[in-house]
Amino acid sequence: MFSGFNPMAFVDNLKYMLSGMIAIFIVIGIIVIATIILNKIFSKK
């Protein structure tokens, strides 16, 4: 059963959400950097 709304549960989980968002941005950054490097290597001049 639903025991009620606990706002402190949200505050307690903010650190996990923050670490997940940081991990997502790191992965996106790695993909962008890899794309830039591959474009520089294989671009026709």
N, C-alpha and C positions, 0 to 999 in steps of 0.2 A: 504494500500500500504506500501511497504518497504521504510522507510524514510532515510535509510543510516546506515552505521556502526558507532556505538557510543562506543568507547573504555572505556569511563568512566562508562558506564552501567555495563561492566564486573567488573571493579574495585569496584564499589558500591555493587555488588552482592557477592564479595569474602567473606564477613562476614557471609552471609547465607550459602554459600557452606562450609565454615569452620565449622560452627555449625552443619551442617548435617553430615559432615565426623566425627566429634567428637562423635556425637550421634551413628553413625554406629559402631565406634570402641568400645564404651561403651557397646553396646548391644552384640557385638561379645565377648567382655571380660566376660560379665555376663554368656553367653552360655558356654564358655570354663571353667570358674570357676565352674559352675553347673555340667558340665560333669565330671570334676576332682573329685568333692565331691561325686557325685553319684557312680563313679568307686571305690572310697575308701570305700564307705558304703557297696556296694553290691558285691565287688570282693570276689571270693572264695579263701580262704587261705589254 
